[in-house]
Amino acid sequence: MDVACTQDPGHGTALAAQAARDGASCVVAVGGDGTVHEVANGLLRHSGAVSLGVVPVGSGNDFAKLVGMYGHDPVRAVQRLVTAQVRRFDVGQVLDECFVNTMGLGFGPEVVRVRNAMPGLTGFLSYLIPVYRAFARFRAPRLELRSTECAESGYMMMVEVCNGTTAGGSYRVAPRADPSDGRLDVCLVRRVSLLRFLIAVPRVMRGTHTRMREVVMFQTRELTIRSPDQPLFLHLDGELREPGVSHCTVRVAARRLNVLVAR
């Protein structure tokens, strides 16, 4: 077994790609969702045949929850990896990069930006407080969404395209998402008032927001998003991507990545 430590952003991608070229059968990401994102992209640059494992030591750990590795100390997580089964996961693709859990425009990236400016916050508060602070200054952009399954335009709070069920650590954005079904689950939230926002936050945590009138949920294999008024930041697996974009197309690559899932 070889151990390598990342030195700076993007290094995990390079290390994982090199491990795949060197013949590794499995690469384990020890970290949070950002580390998982980098390692997955490195493996996908090679072929995706090398298995991805996760030992969660981050703050959100959404992907670790998806594969049954969350809620255990690192030693126990490693033990679960030994008996894990390999499952083929879909991945999302946008702007020449892959995401394994979620990508989003609008409110999601603003929350990430606020959270990054508050490094002292830890645990659950590191995801709850930035949500309320971000809302205080956020202005819903005008967006146009087009797919075979849905066409929407107007002022939208957020668009989250999900391969997994949760985002931001505790928010069940796409409670019915299946990372192996060959489709991405889209959660679109139209512009909301402060009162409706306060009602929505606990509902998103429970996954019951899907019944709100401002929310549109659908599945798709490909989605085009346009921001006609201004470029918008986006996030990939909780990692902010700058500069902003005015147009992007999100696609699913079905069953592209081998993932170790707890039994």
FENJOKA-V916360 format. One record per residue. N is the residue number from 1. RES is the residue in three letters. SS is DSSP state (2 for helix, 1 for strand, 0 for the rest). PSI is psi in degrees with one decimal (999 if undefined). D_FIRST is the distance of its C-alpha to the first C-alpha in Angstrom with 2 decimals. Layout:
n=N res=RES ss=SS psi=PSI d_first=D_FIRST
n=N res=RES ss=SS psi=PSI d_first=D_FIRST
//
This chain:
n=1 res=MET ss=0 psi=131.9 d_first=0.00
n=2 res=ASP ss=0 psi=143.2 d_first=3.80
n=3 res=VAL ss=0 psi=131.5 d_first=6.72
n=4 res=ALA ss=0 psi=141.2 d_first=10.14
n=5 res=CYS ss=0 psi=137.4 d_first=13.52
n=6 res=THR ss=0 psi=145.7 d_first=16.50
n=7 res=GLN ss=0 psi=-28.1 d_first=19.61
n=8 res=ASP ss=0 psi=169.7 d_first=22.38
n=9 res=PRO ss=0 psi=133.9 d_first=23.48
n=10 res=GLY ss=0 psi=-14.1 d_first=22.11
n=11 res=HIS ss=2 psi=-33.3 d_first=19.10
n=12 res=GLY ss=2 psi=-34.7 d_first=16.79
n=13 res=THR ss=2 psi=-45.6 d_first=18.43
n=14 res=ALA ss=2 psi=-42.3 d_first=17.86
n=15 res=LEU ss=2 psi=-43.0 d_first=14.14
n=16 res=ALA ss=2 psi=-40.6 d_first=13.72
n=17 res=ALA ss=2 psi=-40.3 d_first=16.13
n=18 res=GLN ss=2 psi=-40.8 d_first=14.43
n=19 res=ALA ss=2 psi=-40.2 d_first=11.07
n=20 res=ALA ss=2 psi=-41.9 d_first=13.46
n=21 res=ARG ss=2 psi=-31.0 d_first=15.32
n=22 res=ASP ss=0 psi=-0.5 d_first=12.47
n=23 res=GLY ss=0 psi=15.0 d_first=12.06
n=24 res=ALA ss=0 psi=143.6 d_first=9.33
n=25 res=SER ss=0 psi=-20.9 d_first=10.67
n=26 res=CYS ss=1 psi=139.9 d_first=9.92
n=27 res=VAL ss=1 psi=125.5 d_first=9.83
n=28 res=VAL ss=1 psi=124.6 d_first=10.57
n=29 res=ALA ss=1 psi=116.7 d_first=13.42
n=30 res=VAL ss=1 psi=102.3 d_first=13.98
n=31 res=GLY ss=1 psi=-154.6 d_first=17.66
n=32 res=GLY ss=0 psi=-161.3 d_first=20.95
n=33 res=ASP ss=2 psi=-31.1 d_first=22.56
n=34 res=GLY ss=2 psi=-41.1 d_first=22.62
n=35 res=THR ss=2 psi=-43.3 d_first=18.86
n=36 res=VAL ss=2 psi=-42.8 d_first=18.66
n=37 res=HIS ss=2 psi=-47.3 d_first=21.45
n=38 res=GLU ss=2 psi=-45.9 d_first=19.84
n=39 res=VAL ss=2 psi=-43.7 d_first=16.52
n=40 res=ALA ss=2 psi=-42.6 d_first=18.70
n=41 res=ASN ss=2 psi=-35.2 d_first=20.96
n=42 res=GLY ss=2 psi=-42.4 d_first=18.29
n=43 res=LEU ss=2 psi=-37.8 d_first=17.16
n=44 res=LEU ss=2 psi=-25.9 d_first=20.87
n=45 res=ARG ss=2 psi=-27.1 d_first=21.68
n=46 res=HIS ss=2 psi=-64.3 d_first=19.71
n=47 res=SER ss=0 psi=-21.8 d_first=20.90
n=48 res=GLY ss=0 psi=-0.3 d_first=19.68
n=49 res=ALA ss=0 psi=-25.2 d_first=18.29
n=50 res=VAL ss=0 psi=136.9 d_first=14.63
n=51 res=SER ss=1 psi=142.0 d_first=14.39
n=52 res=LEU ss=1 psi=124.8 d_first=14.57
n=53 res=GLY ss=1 psi=160.3 d_first=13.61
n=54 res=VAL ss=1 psi=130.4 d_first=15.23
n=55 res=VAL ss=1 psi=107.1 d_first=15.15
n=56 res=PRO ss=1 psi=120.2 d_first=18.66
n=57 res=VAL ss=0 psi=23.1 d_first=19.65
n=58 res=GLY ss=0 psi=-161.7 d_first=22.35
n=59 res=SER ss=0 psi=-45.0 d_first=26.08
n=60 res=GLY ss=0 psi=-50.8 d_first=26.97
n=61 res=ASN ss=0 psi=41.2 d_first=23.90
n=62 res=ASP ss=2 psi=-42.0 d_first=25.97
n=63 res=PHE ss=2 psi=-36.1 d_first=23.24
n=64 res=ALA ss=2 psi=-36.7 d_first=21.45
n=65 res=LYS ss=2 psi=-39.2 d_first=24.87
n=66 res=LEU ss=2 psi=-33.5 d_first=25.19
n=67 res=VAL ss=0 psi=10.1 d_first=22.12
n=68 res=GLY ss=0 psi=22.2 d_first=22.91
n=69 res=MET ss=0 psi=-0.2 d_first=20.23
n=70 res=TYR ss=0 psi=151.5 d_first=22.81
n=71 res=GLY ss=0 psi=9.4 d_first=24.58
n=72 res=HIS ss=0 psi=150.1 d_first=21.79
n=73 res=ASP ss=0 psi=163.8 d_first=20.19
n=74 res=PRO ss=2 psi=-37.7 d_first=16.51
n=75 res=VAL ss=2 psi=-45.5 d_first=15.71
n=76 res=ARG ss=2 psi=-37.2 d_first=17.87
n=77 res=ALA ss=2 psi=-41.2 d_first=16.48
n=78 res=VAL ss=2 psi=-40.7 d_first=12.95
n=79 res=GLN ss=2 psi=-38.2 d_first=14.91
n=80 res=ARG ss=2 psi=-29.5 d_first=16.82
n=81 res=LEU ss=2 psi=-35.0 d_first=13.94
n=82 res=VAL ss=2 psi=-35.8 d_first=13.19
n=83 res=THR ss=0 psi=7.7 d_first=16.83
n=84 res=ALA ss=0 psi=158.2 d_first=17.36
n=85 res=GLN ss=1 psi=150.6 d_first=19.19
n=86 res=VAL ss=1 psi=131.2 d_first=18.89
n=87 res=ARG ss=1 psi=141.5 d_first=21.98
n=88 res=ARG ss=1 psi=119.4 d_first=23.38
n=89 res=PHE ss=1 psi=148.0 d_first=24.48
n=90 res=ASP ss=1 psi=161.8 d_first=27.17
n=91 res=VAL ss=1 psi=153.2 d_first=26.82
n=92 res=GLY ss=1 psi=151.4 d_first=29.71
n=93 res=GLN ss=1 psi=132.6 d_first=30.59
n=94 res=VAL ss=1 psi=135.7 d_first=32.88
n=95 res=LEU ss=0 psi=43.7 d_first=33.62
n=96 res=ASP ss=0 psi=25.1 d_first=30.91
n=97 res=GLU ss=1 psi=153.8 d_first=28.17
n=98 res=CYS ss=1 psi=153.3 d_first=26.61
n=99 res=PHE ss=1 psi=146.1 d_first=26.52
n=100 res=VAL ss=0 psi=-18.9 d_first=24.85
n=101 res=ASN ss=0 psi=-69.0 d_first=27.11
n=102 res=THR ss=1 psi=157.1 d_first=30.34
n=103 res=MET ss=1 psi=154.5 d_first=32.34
n=104 res=GLY ss=1 psi=159.9 d_first=35.74
n=105 res=LEU ss=1 psi=157.8 d_first=38.83
n=106 res=GLY ss=1 psi=-122.6 d_first=41.54
n=107 res=PHE ss=2 psi=-36.8 d_first=41.04
n=108 res=GLY ss=2 psi=-53.6 d_first=37.26
n=109 res=PRO ss=2 psi=-32.1 d_first=36.51
n=110 res=GLU ss=2 psi=-39.0 d_first=39.23
n=111 res=VAL ss=2 psi=-43.3 d_first=37.54
n=112 res=VAL ss=2 psi=-43.3 d_first=34.27
n=113 res=ARG ss=2 psi=-45.1 d_first=36.33
n=114 res=VAL ss=2 psi=-43.0 d_first=38.08
n=115 res=ARG ss=2 psi=-39.4 d_first=34.93
n=116 res=ASN ss=2 psi=-25.3 d_first=33.31
n=117 res=ALA ss=0 psi=0.8 d_first=36.45
n=118 res=MET ss=0 psi=64.4 d_first=36.07
n=119 res=PRO ss=0 psi=-16.4 d_first=32.77
n=120 res=GLY ss=0 psi=-17.5 d_first=34.12
n=121 res=LEU ss=0 psi=140.7 d_first=34.11
n=122 res=THR ss=0 psi=163.1 d_first=31.34
n=123 res=GLY ss=0 psi=-147.1 d_first=30.75
n=124 res=PHE ss=0 psi=-38.0 d_first=33.37
n=125 res=LEU ss=2 psi=-26.6 d_first=35.90
n=126 res=SER ss=2 psi=-12.2 d_first=33.72
n=127 res=TYR ss=2 psi=-26.9 d_first=34.43
n=128 res=LEU ss=2 psi=-50.9 d_first=37.93
n=129 res=ILE ss=2 psi=-46.3 d_first=39.76
n=130 res=PRO ss=2 psi=-29.0 d_first=38.80
n=131 res=VAL ss=2 psi=-46.9 d_first=40.13
n=132 res=TYR ss=2 psi=-37.9 d_first=43.57
n=133 res=ARG ss=2 psi=-39.9 d_first=43.64
n=134 res=ALA ss=2 psi=-38.5 d_first=42.72
n=135 res=PHE ss=2 psi=-33.6 d_first=45.48
n=136 res=ALA ss=2 psi=-27.4 d_first=48.09
n=137 res=ARG ss=2 psi=-0.6 d_first=47.81
n=138 res=PHE ss=0 psi=139.4 d_first=46.63
n=139 res=ARG ss=0 psi=121.4 d_first=49.05
n=140 res=ALA ss=0 psi=127.5 d_first=48.34
n=141 res=PRO ss=1 psi=162.4 d_first=48.18
n=142 res=ARG ss=1 psi=125.4 d_first=49.98
n=143 res=LEU ss=1 psi=155.4 d_first=47.63
n=144 res=GLU ss=1 psi=123.7 d_first=48.13
n=145 res=LEU ss=1 psi=134.8 d_first=45.79
n=146 res=ARG ss=1 psi=128.4 d_first=46.18
n=147 res=SER ss=0 psi=173.8 d_first=44.54
n=148 res=THR ss=0 psi=-32.6 d_first=45.91
n=149 res=GLU ss=0 psi=-21.5 d_first=45.89
n=150 res=CYS ss=0 psi=145.3 d_first=47.19
n=151 res=ALA ss=1 psi=121.8 d_first=49.14
n=152 res=GLU ss=1 psi=146.1 d_first=49.60
n=153 res=SER ss=1 psi=149.5 d_first=50.98
n=154 res=GLY ss=1 psi=-172.1 d_first=52.06
n=155 res=TYR ss=1 psi=122.2 d_first=50.88
n=156 res=MET ss=1 psi=137.0 d_first=47.54
n=157 res=MET ss=1 psi=-47.1 d_first=45.62
n=158 res=MET ss=1 psi=157.4 d_first=42.25
n=159 res=VAL ss=1 psi=118.6 d_first=40.48
n=160 res=GLU ss=1 psi=126.4 d_first=37.03
n=161 res=VAL ss=1 psi=118.2 d_first=35.36
n=162 res=CYS ss=1 psi=135.3 d_first=32.85
n=163 res=ASN ss=0 psi=-32.9 d_first=30.14
n=164 res=GLY ss=0 psi=-178.6 d_first=29.26
n=165 res=THR ss=0 psi=-31.2 d_first=31.73
n=166 res=THR ss=0 psi=158.3 d_first=31.38
n=167 res=ALA ss=1 psi=152.3 d_first=31.46
n=168 res=GLY ss=0 psi=20.7 d_first=31.76
n=169 res=GLY ss=0 psi=-47.4 d_first=30.12
n=170 res=SER ss=0 psi=6.8 d_first=33.16
n=171 res=TYR ss=1 psi=117.1 d_first=35.19
n=172 res=ARG ss=0 psi=73.2 d_first=35.37
n=173 res=VAL ss=0 psi=-41.8 d_first=36.54
n=174 res=ALA ss=0 psi=77.2 d_first=36.13
n=175 res=PRO ss=0 psi=-19.9 d_first=36.19
n=176 res=ARG ss=0 psi=8.4 d_first=36.47
n=177 res=ALA ss=0 psi=142.2 d_first=33.76
n=178 res=ASP ss=0 psi=116.4 d_first=31.52
n=179 res=PRO ss=0 psi=4.0 d_first=28.47
n=180 res=SER ss=0 psi=17.4 d_first=28.89
n=181 res=ASP ss=0 psi=2.5 d_first=32.66
n=182 res=GLY ss=0 psi=13.6 d_first=32.93
n=183 res=ARG ss=0 psi=154.9 d_first=34.86
n=184 res=LEU ss=1 psi=140.8 d_first=34.58
n=185 res=ASP ss=1 psi=124.9 d_first=36.55
n=186 res=VAL ss=1 psi=130.9 d_first=38.80
n=187 res=CYS ss=1 psi=113.6 d_first=40.31
n=188 res=LEU ss=1 psi=127.4 d_first=43.30
n=189 res=VAL ss=1 psi=118.5 d_first=45.22
n=190 res=ARG ss=1 psi=167.5 d_first=48.66
n=191 res=ARG ss=0 psi=134.7 d_first=50.16
n=192 res=VAL ss=0 psi=156.1 d_first=50.82
n=193 res=SER ss=0 psi=169.2 d_first=53.01
n=194 res=LEU ss=2 psi=-43.7 d_first=51.81
n=195 res=LEU ss=2 psi=-46.7 d_first=52.98
n=196 res=ARG ss=2 psi=-32.1 d_first=51.17
n=197 res=PHE ss=2 psi=-45.0 d_first=48.00
n=198 res=LEU ss=2 psi=-33.6 d_first=48.22
n=199 res=ILE ss=2 psi=-36.5 d_first=48.70
n=200 res=ALA ss=2 psi=-37.5 d_first=45.81
n=201 res=VAL ss=2 psi=-54.0 d_first=43.02
n=202 res=PRO ss=2 psi=-28.7 d_first=42.95
n=203 res=ARG ss=2 psi=-38.1 d_first=43.45
n=204 res=VAL ss=2 psi=-37.1 d_first=40.38
n=205 res=MET ss=2 psi=-35.0 d_first=38.39
n=206 res=ARG ss=2 psi=-14.1 d_first=39.76
n=207 res=GLY ss=0 psi=17.5 d_first=39.58
n=208 res=THR ss=0 psi=5.6 d_first=43.38
n=209 res=HIS ss=2 psi=-17.5 d_first=44.17
n=210 res=THR ss=2 psi=-17.1 d_first=44.30
n=211 res=ARG ss=2 psi=-1.8 d_first=47.90
n=212 res=MET ss=0 psi=147.4 d_first=49.11
n=213 res=ARG ss=0 psi=-23.0 d_first=51.65
n=214 res=GLU ss=0 psi=-5.4 d_first=49.81
n=215 res=VAL ss=1 psi=134.5 d_first=46.62
n=216 res=VAL ss=1 psi=127.4 d_first=46.02
n=217 res=MET ss=1 psi=135.5 d_first=43.10
n=218 res=PHE ss=1 psi=163.8 d_first=42.39
n=219 res=GLN ss=1 psi=149.7 d_first=39.76
n=220 res=THR ss=1 psi=162.7 d_first=39.42
n=221 res=ARG ss=0 psi=-20.0 d_first=37.44
n=222 res=GLU ss=1 psi=137.0 d_first=38.72
n=223 res=LEU ss=1 psi=131.2 d_first=40.41
n=224 res=THR ss=1 psi=131.7 d_first=42.21
n=225 res=ILE ss=1 psi=129.9 d_first=42.85
n=226 res=ARG ss=1 psi=140.3 d_first=45.47
n=227 res=SER ss=0 psi=93.8 d_first=46.54
n=228 res=PRO ss=0 psi=-19.6 d_first=49.98
n=229 res=ASP ss=0 psi=-31.7 d_first=50.90
n=230 res=GLN ss=0 psi=151.3 d_first=47.94
n=231 res=PRO ss=0 psi=144.8 d_first=44.30
n=232 res=LEU ss=1 psi=142.5 d_first=41.90
n=233 res=PHE ss=1 psi=155.8 d_first=38.44
n=234 res=LEU ss=1 psi=162.0 d_first=35.83
n=235 res=HIS ss=1 psi=148.5 d_first=32.52
n=236 res=LEU ss=1 psi=114.5 d_first=29.42
n=237 res=ASP ss=0 psi=36.9 d_first=27.29
n=238 res=GLY ss=0 psi=4.9 d_first=29.10
n=239 res=GLU ss=1 psi=123.9 d_first=28.59
n=240 res=LEU ss=1 psi=138.4 d_first=31.96
n=241 res=ARG ss=1 psi=122.2 d_first=32.82
n=242 res=GLU ss=1 psi=154.8 d_first=35.67
n=243 res=PRO ss=1 psi=177.9 d_first=38.26
n=244 res=GLY ss=1 psi=166.7 d_first=39.89
n=245 res=VAL ss=1 psi=150.5 d_first=40.75
n=246 res=SER ss=0 psi=-10.1 d_first=44.02
n=247 res=HIS ss=1 psi=135.3 d_first=42.78
n=248 res=CYS ss=1 psi=154.1 d_first=39.58
n=249 res=THR ss=1 psi=126.9 d_first=38.73
n=250 res=VAL ss=1 psi=129.9 d_first=35.94
n=251 res=ARG ss=1 psi=156.2 d_first=34.70
n=252 res=VAL ss=1 psi=138.2 d_first=32.38
n=253 res=ALA ss=1 psi=103.8 d_first=29.95
n=254 res=ALA ss=1 psi=131.7 d_first=29.83
n=255 res=ARG ss=1 psi=47.9 d_first=26.67
n=256 res=ARG ss=1 psi=-21.6 d_first=24.64
n=257 res=LEU ss=1 psi=129.2 d_first=21.27
n=258 res=ASN ss=1 psi=127.6 d_first=18.97
n=259 res=VAL ss=1 psi=137.5 d_first=18.26
n=260 res=LEU ss=1 psi=119.3 d_first=16.76
n=261 res=VAL ss=1 psi=133.2 d_first=19.85
n=262 res=ALA ss=0 psi=141.4 d_first=20.34
n=263 res=ARG ss=0 psi=999 d_first=22.61
//
